[in-house]
């Protein structure tokens, strides 16, 4: 019998986007030997260990690419990144008159002949402390526990910027080195500006052509009563018309207003659907005069009474004043 082992709760953490303003502040406070590493990672999203272990023989300036062998990549597959713009200019500058005793593209502050290099981070070495110091000097939080920036957030930033700039998902994955679309979408934080524009356009399409009195609330009995009260004022129809042929005065405009509702609110089984059918029927066949109605005052046919007559006793709509 297998014992029960409770599972630990794991939060689906997502990275952070380094804004251009914060990136510039970080670049100003980083040591000189880390500025080039940060700028390249910010634009291309290359992993930290893979980037700082780049050898000069991986660079092909004639083709304008950097090709990492499978042994230098996390998934043991070759990774090739094309160079252009600032990235190409940065690599060309680093390839000009490099130190002959060091085979790496990026160099640390203690780069010297015979110096011991890190197996994981090459000549640059581990720079977690230098990163935390730069964040503190820039007035930014550092580390995941404090809700601040880490160097790995450059991958989130590059993936987000590439997709926001219009690059296809497959092409962006080739630049950042992601193997699956699921992981890449986890790093892509989304274009917030484009999402805001689409949200505004969608709300504008939904609100176009709708009446103000039911734009932000469903069609309730109190709303129908307000509509009937505005349609049957003293100046619109006389007391005799209200008494003998009251339904015709509001049936047609009520049917037109219900037709302006969204389609899902006008299905046959819904309350607005029953209102529309009854209003059309009353417009064609008004309620006949009954005995005893002539003695009743026009106040007997108040908007609330007419709305109740149209909706019927089985209506689930709330009465006026209820919520």
N, C-alpha and C positions, 0 to 999 in steps of 0.2 A: 504494500500500500504506500503510495507516494504521499508524503506529508505536504500540508498546505504551506506554501511560501508566499507571503504577501509581496506585492510588487511596490517598488518605490515610485513615488510620483516624480515625473520628469517634465519640466516646463519646456515648451517649444520655443526656445530663445531664438530671436532673430538679431542680426547685426544692427549696426548703426550707420547712418549716412553722415560722412564727414563733409560738411558744407564748404564751399570755396573759401569763405571768410575764415573758418577755423583751420582749414588746410594751410592757408597763407600764414596764419599765426604760428602754427606748428612748425612750418618750414623755417621761419625766422628764428625760432628758439632751438631747433635741432642742431647738433654738432655738424660741422662742415662735411664730414665723411658720410653722414646719414642723409643729407639733403637729396643727393642724387638717387639713393635707394627709395626714399619716400616718394619723390616725384614720379619715378618710373612705375612704382607699384600703384600709385594713385590713378595713373592713366590706363594701366594695362591689367591691374588686378592679379599680378603674379604672386604666388605664395612666397613668404618671407625666406624660408630655407632654400627654396629653389632659386630665388633671385640672387641672394648674397653668395651662393656657391657657383655663380656663373663664371665660367672660364672664358678667356679671350678667344680660344679656338672654337667656341660655340657661335661666335659672331661672324656673319658673312655680310660684309658691307657691300659687296657687288650685287648681291640679291636683296640686300636690305632686310635681313631677318636674323633672329636669334633662334637656334635650334638646340634644345636641350635633349640629351639622350635619355632613354628609358630609365637608366640608373639614377638620374637626378630628379625624376618626377615621382610624385606620390603614388600614382596608379601604374607605374612601370610601363608607361607608353610615351613615345617621343612627343615633344611639344614644340611647335614652331610658331613664333609670333612675328608678324611683319612689322617693320619699323617705318615710321613716317612722322613728319612734323617735329615736335619738341623731343619725342622719344629718339628719333634718328639723330638729331643734333646732339643729344646728350651722349649717346653711345659713340658717335664719331669723336666727340671731345675726349671721352675716356680712353679711346683707342689711340689717341695721338700721344706719342712718346710715353708709353706706360713703363713702369719699373720692370726691368728685365728679370729681377729675382723673384717676382710674384706672378703666377699665372692667372690670377683672378681679375675680373673686370672691375669690381668694387674693392676698395682698400680701406683698412681700418687705421686708427691712429698709431698703432704700434707695428705697422708693416715695415719689416726690415729683413735683411738677408739672414737666414737661419732662424728666424722667429717661428715659434710654434703656432700653428693655425688651428682653428676649431674644426672638428670633423663635421659638425652640423651647420655652422654658420660661416665657414670659410675664414678669409682674412679679416672680415668685418667683426666677427664675434657676436656674442649675444648682447643686445642693446636694450633690454627691458628697463634697466635703470635709467639709461639715457632718455628713453621715451617717456618714462614717468616724470623725469625732471623737466623735459620740454613742455609737457602738458601742464605741470604746475606753474611754470613761468608764464605760459600763455593764458593762465586763468581758466584752464579746462580740467575736468575730472579725468582720471586715468584708471584703467582697469575695469573689468566687468563687474566686480563686486561693488565698486563705487558708482556704477552706471556711467562710466566714462569711455573714452576712446582706447582702442587697442590698435596695434599695427595691422591686425587681421581685418579690421574694418575697411581697409583700402580695397579689399576684394568686393565687399558689399557696394562700396561707392562706385568702383569701376563697372560692375555689372549693371547697376542702376543707371549710370550715365550712358553706357553703350546702348541699352534698350530705349532710354528716353530720347536718345539722339536719332532713333529710327533704324538702328542696326537689327538685322534678323537674329532671332534667338540662337540659331545654329552657328552663325558667324561670331556672335558674341561669346559663345561657349568655346570656340577655337582660340579666341584671344585670351580669355581668363584661364583656360585649361580645365574646365569642368567636363565631366564624362557623361552625366545624365541631366536631362532637362528638369527632373524633380529637384535636384540639389541646386541647380542654377536658379530656379524660380524661388528657392528659399533665400538665396543671396540677393536676388533682384527685389528691392524694396518698393518698386513701382514709381511711376511718374505721377506725383501728387498734383502737379499743375494741370496735366492733361486729364486726370480723373476729375478734378474740380470743374473743368470746362465741360466735360461730358455730363456731369451731374447737373450743372446749370441748364444745359440744353435739354436734358430729359425732363426736368421740372417745368421748363418753359413749354414744352410740348404737351405735358399733362394739364397745365393750367390754361392753355389756349382754348378759348371758346366756351368756358364753363361759367355759369352764373355765379355772382359773388356770394349769394346766400347759401349755396351748398358746396362751395369750393373746398372748405376746410372741415366740414362736418357732414355726416350722412343725413339722408332725408328722413327726419323724424316727424312725428305728428305735430309738434310745436312749430317746426319749420313750415309744414303745410298750412297750419293755421295762420302764420304770419303772411304767407303768400296770398291766402284767400282774403285776409283782412285788407291787404293792399289792393286786391283786385275788385273788391265789393265795397268801395267807399260810397259815401252819400252822394257824391257828385257823379258817379259812374252809372248807377242804375237806381230806379225808383223803388219805393217800398212794394208796389204792386208786382214789379218784375222779380224782386227777391222772393215774394210769396208764391207766385204762380210758376215762374220759369227760372228759378235761381241757378240751377245747374248749368244752363247754357252760358251764363256770364263768366264762369271760371273754368269750365271743362276744357275748352280749346287752348287757352294759354297755359293751363296746367299740363296738358299733354305735350305741348311744345317744350316746356321747361324740363319735363322728365326725359324727353328725347335727347336733351343735351348732356345727360349724365353719361359716365363711362359705360361701355357695353356690358361689363361684368355686373353692373348694378341694374341693368335693364333686362335680365333674364326672366323668363316667364314665372318662375317660382319666387322671385324676390318681391319685396314690398313696392319698390318703384315700378316693377313690371305690372303688378296688379293695379296700381294707381293709373298707369297709362291706359290699360285696357278699359277700366271703369270710366275714366274721364272721356275716352273716345266714345264709349257707348252712351254716356249721358249727354254728350254733345249732339248725337244723332237722335236719341230718344229721351227727351227730358222727362223729369219726374212729373206725372200728371197731377192736376189739382185734386186735393182730397178735401172731404167735408171737414169743416172746422178750421181749416188753415186760414181762411179769410179773416177770422176773428183774431188770429194770432198776430202779434206785432212783428215788425222786421227783425227785432232783436232775437227772435226765436231761431232765426237762421243765421246764427253767428258763425264765424269761420271755424271755431272749434266743433260746432255741431255738424257743419258740412263735411269737415275732414273726417269726423267719426263715421258719418254716414257713408262716405266713399270707402274708407278703409275696412269697415265692418267690425263686428265684435270679436273676430278671431285674430285681429292684427296683433303682432308682437311688438309694435312700435311703442316707445314710452310716451306717457301723457305729458302734457306741458308742465314744466317745472321739475320733472324727474330726471335722473341721470342714469 
